[in-house]
Amino acid sequence: MRKLNPAWKLLTLIIASLIMSVTYNTRLNLITAGICLLVTVCTPKVNRKLLALSMIPFLIAAFGMFMTGILFPSEGVQQGVEMAAFGQRVIYANSLTSAMQLASRVLVYGGLGMLFAFTTNSMDLIMSLMQQFHLPPKFAYGILAAYHFFPVVRSEFGTVGTALKVRGIKTLPFSPKRLLPMLVHALERSESLAMAMESRGFQEGRPRAVAFRVAFGWIDIAFFIGLPAALLAGRFLL
C-alpha cells in the first residue's frame, strides 16, 4: 500500500488535534495516543530509539500536568470523596479525574506529533504542498534549503570548537568566541547557496518542472474523513 499524501496527512492531523483540544475524555485521549505510537513504531525505517527519546519531554510534561492537577486543584473540583495522601495533603476524587484529563491531553498531542514527524519525508511534504496546495516554489525550495542547512551549521559548530581546542583556547559551548565564527561561516555558505540556486533558475516567476509527482487518491480522502469521524464518534461513545 502506498504512503499517504503528506500534505493531506498534515491537514488531517491538524483537524484531529483541534478535535482533541475540545475533548476531555481520558480514555479517548489514551487510546488515540496509543494507536498513534503503535502505528509509528510499526512503520518501516522508523528510528525507534530516537522516537523513545523524543517522547521523554511529553512524558515529563504529562507527569507535571498530572501532579499539578492532583495536588493543586481549582475550587470547582474540590468535591467528592477525600483520600489522604502525601502526608497532610488531601486528594479529592474529582481532582484525580481532572489530573488524568490534563496528562492524557499532553500524551495525545505527543502521539499525533510523533506520528507525523516520524512517518513523513520532508521532500515529499514540500512537493505535496506545491502540487496539492499550490505553495509558491520560492517558499518551498527556501524551506528545503533551510531544512538541509541545519546539518551544515552543526558541522560548523563542531569545526570551530575543534579549532579553538587546537589553539589551546577554552570556551563554553555557547561562548561568543565559538558562536560568532560559526555564524560568519554559515552566512558565507548561505550566500553561496543562494547564488547557486539563482544560477540554476530558482527564481520567482520562471516556469519549473517537478522531479516527481506526489500521489493523491481515495486512500487520502478516506483518511481525511475517517480519522476525524472516528475521533468524533469516540468522543460521544466512550
N, C-alpha and C positions, 0 to 999 in steps of 0.2 A: 504494500500500500504506500502511495506517495505521501510526502510530507504535507502538512497543512500550509496554506499560503501565509507567510509570516505577517504581512500587514493586517490581514483579516483576523489572524490569531491574536495579534496585539489589540485590535479593536474589540474582539470578543472578550478578552481577559480584562480590559478596562471596564466594559459593561458589567462583567461578573464582579469586579471589585466594587463598583458603585452599588450593586445589589447587596453585596455583603456588608457594605457600610451602613445600611439601614436594617441589618439583621442582627438580632440579639439572641439567636438560638445557638446555644453552646454545642449541641450535638451536630447541627448542620455545619458549624464552623470547623469542628474537629474532623468530621467525615470529609469535608471538602479539602482541608489541608492534607489529610492522609492520602486521599486519592491523587492529589497533585504531586505529592512527594513520591508516591509509588510509581506513577507514570514517568516522572523524571528519572528515577533510579533505573527503571526498566528500559529507558531509551538507550539505544546503542551509542557507543562512543562518549558517554557522559562520564566526566571525571568525578567519581563518587567521593573521593577524598576531598576534593575542592567543594563539592556540594555539602558535605558534612561540616566543613569549616565555615562555609557561607551561612549555614543555618544557626551557628552559635550565637551571633548577635540577636537573632529573632528569639531564640530560646531564653537568652538573658533578659531581653525586653519583656517577654511574656511572663517570666518569673517575677520581674519587678512590678508589672501591672497586677499580677495576682496578689502579691504581698501588699501592694498599696490598697487594692480594693478590699482585702480581708481585714487589714489592720486599721485602716483609716476610712471607714465607710462614711458616706454622706448621711445626713439626718433622715432622708427618706427611706433608707434601707435598714435603719436600726430598729428592727422589729422582728418578731418571730421567736423561735427557740434560741435560748442563750447557751453557749458552750464555752466553758472556761478553758483557756489555753494560753501559752506564752506567759506564764506567771500570773500577773494580775489582769492581763488583758482579757476582755470579754469579746468573744467572737459570736456574731449573730448569724443565724442560718441564712438569712437573706443576703448577708454580706458575702458568704461563700458563693452563692449563685452569681452575684454581681462580679466577684473576682474571676470566676471561671469565664464569664462572658467577655471580660476585658482581655484576659490572657488568650482565649481562643481566637479572638479577632486579630491579634498580632500574628498568631500562627497561620491563620488562613491567608493573610496578606503575604506572609513569607512564602507559603506554598505556591500561591499564584505567581509571585515574582520569580521564584526559582524555576517554576515550570517554563516560563517564557525565556528566562536568561540562559538556561542550560539546554534548551531544545531548539534554539533559533540561531541561525547563522547570520552574522552581521551583513555580509554581502547580499544574501538572499533578501534580507529585510529591506535594505536600501533599494534594491532593484524592484522589489514588490511595491514599495511606496511610490517609486517613479512610475511604474506601469499601471497599477490599480488605483492609486490615489493622486497621480499626476504631480508628484513632488518635483519642483524645478531641478534640473540637473546640477546647477551651480551649488545648490544647498546639499543635494545628495552626495556629490563627489567631495564637497567640502567636509561633510560629516565623516565620510570614509577616510579621507586624508587625516583628519584629526584623530580618528579612532586608531589608525595604524601608526600614528606618530607617538603614541604613548610609550611603546617599547623603545623608541629612539631616545626619548627623554630619560627613561630609566637607565638605558645603557650609558648615556652621557653622565648621569649622576654617579654611576659606579666608576667611570673612567676618571672623572675629576677627583673623586675620593682616592683612587689609587695613585694619581699623580701627586696629590698632596702628601700621601704617606711616603712616597719615594723621596720627596724633598724634606722629609722629617717634620712636616707641619701637622700638628694635632688640632683637629677641629671637631666640633659637634656635628651630628648628621644634618642639621638644618642651619648650619652656620652660613653667614653671607659669603665667606670665603669659598664655600662649596656651591652655594646656590647661584651666585652671580655668574661664574664661568659657565655653569650648566645652562642657564637661561640664554647667555650670549651665543653659545654653540647651537642651542635649539632654534634660536631666531635665524641664525645663518642657514641652518638646514631647512627651516620652513620657507625661507625666501627662495632657496634653490628648488624646493618642491613646487612652489607657486610658478616659478619661471618654467619649470619642466612641463607643468600642466598646461600653461598657456601655449608653449611651443608645440604641444600635441593637439591643440584645438579645443581645449576645455575652456571655452569662452561662452559668455551669455549670448543667446540669440542664434548660435550656429547649430545647424542640424546635426544630430548624432544618431548613430546606430547603437543597438544594445548587443552585448555579447551573448546573452541567453534570455529566454523568457521564463518568468515565474508562473507556474501553472495556477489556475483558479478554476474550480469546478464545484460539483454538487457536494463534495465532502466538506468544503469550506462553508458552504451555505448551511449544511446540516449542523456543523459545529457552531456556527454563528447563532443559529436558532436554538439548538439543542441544549447548550450549556446554560444560557440564561433561563431557559424554560425549566430545566432540571433544578436550578437553584431556587426559582420562584415556587416550584412545586414542593421542594423540600422545606421551604420557609413556612408553608401553610400546613404541610402534612406531619412534620416532625414536632 
